[in-house]
Amino acid sequence: MSELLQIEGLTKAYPGVVANDDVALAVGEGEVHALLGENGAGKSTLVKMLYGLVKPDRGTMRFRGQAFTPADPRAARAAGVAMVFQHFSLFEALNVAENVALGMETPPPMRQLAAKIREISNDYGLPLDPARLVGDLSAGERQRVEIVRCLLQDPKLLIMDEPTSVLTPQEVEILFKTLRKLSQEGTAILYISHKLEEIRTLCDGATILRGGKVVAHCNPREKTARELAELMVGGAFNVTDRANRELGDVVLEARGLSLPPMSQFGPSLKEIGFELRAGEVLGIGGVAGNGQEELLATLSGERVSAAGTLWLRGQDISGLGPNPRRARGVLAAPEERLGHAAVPAMSLTENAILTGTLRKKLTRNGFVDQAAAERFAQDVITGFDVRTPGPHVAARALSGGNLQKFVIGREVLQAPEVLIVNQPTWGVDAAAAAAIRQALLDLAAKGAAVIVISQDLDELMEVADRFAALNEGRLSEPRATKGLTIEEVGLMLGGAHGMQEAQL
């Protein structure tokens, strides 16, 4: 296997931190190479240098035998480097085809491009309508746009940053088939993921970063997921401890909740019903775009249901908005952390104020108590190991995983009676994901009722007492997770991929 990419001594420093320190790695033609590390280990900085978004302070890169110093992403794409970003780089006011066209140097006529998008997206098993506005797409559907846009560039090196974060196991399997085909044709793939079993299944080699430095090169197939995690964190890796919990009385009860679509193309909720007890974790799974955002919105009070009722300890809270529900102990952490869960330009202290004012008493005589707000933000940073210089830092300056820890920690430390979280460990490294899951289980052990909405079925089986599937806005009857198999879960998801699988 001849080398496609060689990196030697690559270093990049920012004020107060060395993001990459003398990094070296090589990727061969057709190799699927994993880039592993905790959040903040330097992975994103490294791939940004490869994609022309960041200039290295020193070191060399060679691509296809030539010196490689891309001045910008356009130059990187022209050289044959494409990248799927973890955070979406899409314009919500444009449709799918228009967004794809923006990533192409010489896009074909829109009708031809739309046909190509349909063809490629169907081949992936991730159907896209080229005419749909991106603003109306779920997070999972937006990820599909990023992947399809990248593959249309016919890259020689494809950088993928958490590409399966919002995909179901069936979608991941289809994606892996395509990546293996690309690999066989000589396309190299630099693959960033926190799903270590995924890395072991897909990747030929791995480079592990810790604190900006390379600490190991290995064949991930020769390591266990635990060994990979311990290389990443530099020590023993704590697995989730699920203590036996006594379930209490019913805390939250939904009866026939219905909600019209939140957007022109979005799903509606249809007669959602369930009971949730104190100390219980209810896991809700489903393919992206089947009503996850709508369910969180109607439970949190962001959207008032059109029909049905929601009861909190015997009191009807159906007509209450988010703040009155928060005051009563119903808290939520939405899927989209930048822009929904947190305001990018605001500091962590200001973001703590956004949801913590009522329960943490962050105002005094009608004014924000700045000292109390900073203490609360610092408590979240300390308690959830958020890697940041302090609460004054803007939310957008944090890595995705660290911001996710802050968002979840901000809600957990408010001692909710009910906590609803959507995709709690999306894009988070193994150690941080375990910490978040443990925090949710600890919260339940203290008597809180928890709803975890996730597309990571392994995660739901790990933390949930009962599981229900969301399909086209309908919720299945919850079932005990003990003894429930992934095959049974697949049937509960409604056979959304049956037709696609039959065609493979």
N, C-alpha and C positions, 0 to 999 in steps of 0.2 A: 504494500500500500504506500504510494508516494504521498509526501506531505503536501497539503494544500495551504495550511496556515502555520506559520511559526512566529512565536512571540518570545522575545528575550528582554529581560530587565525592565519591563514596563512599570513605570511609577507615576502616580498621580496623587498630589496632595492638595488639600483644601485647608483653610484656616482652622487650626486646632485638630486636624485629623489627616492621617495618611490613608487614603482610600485603597490604593494599590501600591504595594511595596516590592519592587524587583520581581514582578510576576513573569513566569516563563511557562509556556505550554505549546504543544503541537497537536494539530488535528489533521488526519490523513484524508485523502479523497474517499468519499463514501462512508467515512466514519461517523457514527453517532456518538458524540462526546458530551458527557455531562459536566456541568459547572455547578459545584455544590458549595454550600456554606450557609451559615446562619444569616438572618436579616442583618444587614450592615457589614457583612464580611468583605464586600467589594465586588460582588458579581455584576451588579448593574453598572458600576463605573467602568469595569473592564469591557463589557459589551458595547457601552456607549462610545468608547474609544474605537472599537472595531467598526462601528456604524457611523463614525464621523461626527458624533454629537459632542464629544469632549476631546480635547487635545492632550496627549500625554506630556508630562514634564520631561521624561527621558525614557530611553528604551527603544527597541525596534520592533516593527511588525513586517512580515513578508507574506504575500498572498500570491499563490500561483507562481512562485519563484521570483517575484518582483517586490521591491520596496513598496510598502503599503502605508500611505499617510493620507487617508481621505479627509478632504477639507470640510466636507459636509455629507449628510446622508445621500444626497444626489450622486456624489462621487463614489460613495460606497456601493450604491445600487448599480451604477454603471460598471463597476469592477466585478460585480456578481455577488454582492453581499445583500441579503434581505433580512428583515427582522420583524418578528411578531412581538409586540410590546405587551407587558402585563397590564399596564393601564392603557385604556383605549385612546387612540389618537384619531378620533373621528369627529366630524361636524354633524351635530344633531339636526340641523335645519336642512341638510342634504339627504338624498336617498342613498341606498346601498350602492348603486352603480356609479353615482357621482362621486362618492367617497373613494371607491376603487379607482376611478379614473384619475383622481388627484394624486394617487401614488404611482402613476405610470408616466414615463417621459413622453411617449407618443401613443395616447390611448386610441383605440379604434372607434368607429362610429358607435354611438350609444346603444343602438339596437344589437350590433354584433357583440359588444361588451356584455350586455344583459344576457344574451344567449350563452356566452362563455361562463358567466357567473353561475347561471343555472346549472350548466353542465358540470363545472368543477364542484360546486357545493353539493349537488346530488351525488357525485362520485364519492364525496367524503361522508355522505349520510348526514349532512348538516344543511338541510334545505334553506335557501335564502330567496326571498322575493326581491329582485333588483330595484323595484319601484317603491319599496317601503322606506319611509323616513327613518333614519337612524334613531332619532329622538323617540320613536315609538317602539324600539326594540328592547328586549330584555338584555341583561348583562351577558347571558350565554349566547344570544343571537349576535350581539356586538362582537364577541370573541370570534364567532364564525366569520364575520366580515374581515377581521384582521388576518385570519389564517388564509382565507381565499385570496385576499388582495396580495398577500405575500407570495403565494404559490403561482400566481399569474405572472410573476417576474422571472420565472425560470432561473432561480438563483443557483450559484455554485456552492455557496455557504449560506445556510439558513439558520438564523439565530432565533430560538424560540424561548421566550421568557414566560414560564408558567402557562403554557398553552392549553392545558387540560383543567384549569382551575374550576371552570364552570361547565364542564362536560360530564355526561353520564358515562358509566363504564362501557356501554355499547358504543357511544360516540368516540370514546378513547380508543377502543379496539379498532374501529374503522380508521381513525386518524393514524394509529400506529401502522396499519397495513400500508397506508399511503407513504408514510415516512420511510418504511423499510424499502418500498419500491424506489423512492427517490435515492436512498442510500445505494441500492444495487446499481442504479444508473450513474453513480459517481458523485452525487450531491452530498456534501458534508453537512452535518447538523450539529450545532452547538446548542445544547439542551439544558435549560435551567428549570428545575422543578424541586419542590419540597416533598414530593411523593416518592419516597425512596424505593418502594417496591416497583413503582413505575420505572425508575432509573435502572433497577436491576433487570427488568424485563427488556428494556429497549436499547440500552447504551452499551457500546463496545469498550469505552474507556471513560475515566472520570478524573477531573482535577478538583481538589478540595481546597477552598480558601478559608482562612481564619484570621480575622484582624487585618485583612488586606494582603496577607502573605500566603503563598502556596505551602500547604503543610503535607500534602500527599498527592501522588498520582496512583491510580489503581484501576484494575478491572472490576467494575461494580458487581459483576456476576459471581466473582469469587469472594464477595463480602456479604454478610447479612445486613439487613436494614439497620439493625441495632449498631453494628460495627461502623457503618457509614455515619450514623448519627453521632456516635462517640468521637469519630474523627472530626466532625464538624464542630462539636462543642468543646472538644479537648478534654473530655472526662466522661464519667459515668452518665448515662442517659436515663432519666426518670420516666418510667411508663405510667400511664394513667392508673390511679388507684380508685377503684369503684367500691366504696364501702356499702354495706347493706343499709338500706334506708327504710324507715317506717313511713308509709304514706298516710297523710292526714285527710281531712275533709276536702270536699270539692271547693276549689278556690275560684276557678274560671270555668264558665259554661257557655258555649255557643249553641244557639238554637236557630237553625235555618238561616244563617247569615248569607245574604246575597249582595252583590255589588256589581254595578254595570262596569264595562271596560273603562280603564283609566286613560286609554288612548284609543285612537281610531281602530287600531289593529290588535289591541290587547285583549286578553281573555277576561271574561266575567266570572265572578264567584257565584256558585250555585248551591244554595242551601247547605252551607258549611255547619256541621254540628260535631261537638266533642265535649268531653268533661276532662278537666285537668285538676289533679289533687295536689295538695301541699306536699313538697318533697319529691314530686314526680318530674321526670324529664320525658316529654313527648317529642319524638323525632318525626319530622315531616319531610319526605323526599319527593322528587319529581324532576322531570326533564325541564330545562330552562324554558321559561315563557308559558308555564301552565298555571300561573296565578300566584306565585310565591310573593312577589312584591305587593300584589293586591291584598293577599291575606295578611301580611304584616301591617299594611296601611290600615285595614279595617279593624285589626286587633289593637293597634296603637292609638287609633283615633285620628290619624291623618285623613282618613276617608270615613264618613259616616255611612253605614250600611243602608242600602235601599229597602231591605226587608230583613226580618229576623231580629234576634236580640242577643246581647252579650251581658252576662251576669258575673259580677265580682262579689263573692261571698254573699250571694243572695240579693244583691242590689243591681238593678238594671243600669248599666253604664253605656248603653248603646248610643245615646245622643250626645255623649261627652266628647270634647276634643282632646288633643294630646296632653295639654297641660293639666286639666282636671284629672285625667287618667293617671298621669305621673304622680300627682299629689296623692292619689289613692294607692299607688304602688305598682302600677302597670307600666313597665319600661320596655324600650325596644332599641335594638341596634340593627339598622338596615344593611342591605348587601353592599351598596355603593358607598365606600368609605369617604372618597374625595368628592365633595359636592352635595352629599346627602347626610351621611353621618358626621362629617366634619367640613368646615369651610376652609379651603386650601390656604387663603391669604391670612387667616386669623391665627394667632398664637395658640398654643396648647391651653394656656390659661383661659383665653376667650372661648375656645371650643368647650372647655369644661363648664363654663358659665352657661352655654347654650342649653344644656339639658340638666345641669345640676343645681340650678338656682333654687328651685322649690325644696327639694329633699335635703340639700346640703346647706340651706339657709345662707346663700351667698350674697344677699342684699341686706342693707341696714338703713332704715328710714328712707326707703325708696331708692337708695343708691347702691351700686355694686360695692361689696366689701372686697377690695382688691387683695388684701392680705389673706382672707379666707379662701378666695378663689385660687390664689397661687398655691396655698397649702393643699387644697384639694387636688389640683393638677399635679403637684409634686408627689402626693400620695399615690396617684395612679401610676406615675412614672416609676416610682420606687417599687410599688407592690406588684407591678406587672413587667418589670425589667424592660422598660421602654428605653431603647438606646438613643439618647438625645442629650445635648448639653444642658437642657433645662426647660422649664415651662414657658419661657419667652420665645421659643423657637416656633416658626410657622408650621402648620400641619403639613404643608406641601413639601417641606424639607425632610420629612421622615421617609424612610423606606416603607414600602407597602405593608410589610409585616409588622413593623414597629407602630405604624399608625393604627393597624388593626388591633394590636394589643392595647393601645391607648383607648380606642373606641369601646372595646369590650370592658376594659377595666373601669372606665368612667361610669358605665351602667352598673356593673357588679358592686362597686363600692358605694352605691346609693341604697344598698340593702332593699332591693325590690321584693314585692310579694309575688309578682309575676314578671318574668323576663322573656321576651321574644327576640331571638337572634336569627338573622338570615345570613348563611354562609360565614360562620364565625371564624373559620380558619383558612379562608380563601387567600392563597399566595403567602402563607405563613410557613416558616421552616418547621422541621419536625419537633425540635425542642419547644418552640413557642406554641405550636399547635397543641402539644401535650399539656403545656401550662394553661392554655385557654380552656381546653376540655376539662382539666382538673378544677379550674376555677368555677366552671358551670356545675360540675358535680358537687363541689364543696358548697356552692350556693344552695343547691337542692338539699344537701344534707342538713343545712340550717333551717329548712322548712319552706324555702321558696319553690314556686312552681315554674318550670322552665320549658319553653318551646324552642327546639332547635330545628330550623329549616335549612336543609343542606342538600347538595347534590353529591356529596361524598358519602356513599352508602356505608363504607367501613366506619366512618366517623359516627354515623347514626347508630350502627349496631354496637359501637363501643360505649356510647353515653346514654342512649335512650332506654327507658323502661318499656315504652310502647312505640310502635311505628305505624304511621299512616301515609298513604301515597296521594299526592295531588296530581290530578290529570284533567286538563281542560276545565279547570276551575271547580272541580268536584273533589271532595276529600273522602277517601275510603274509610271504612270502619277501622279504628286503631286496633292493632294486634300486639300482644306481648312479644318483645324482641327475643326473649329467651327461646332458643330452639328454632327461630325463624331463619330460613336459609336465603342466600342471595337470589337463588332461582325463584323462590316464593315472592321475594320483594319485587323481582322483575315482573312477575305476573300482576302484582298489585299496582305497579306503575302504569298499567293499562295497555301494554303491548304497543307503545308508541313507535317502536322500531321494528316491529314484526315485518312490515313490508320491505323495509330497507334490507334487513338481514336475509330475507328470502331471495333477494336479488343478488346477493354476494356469491 
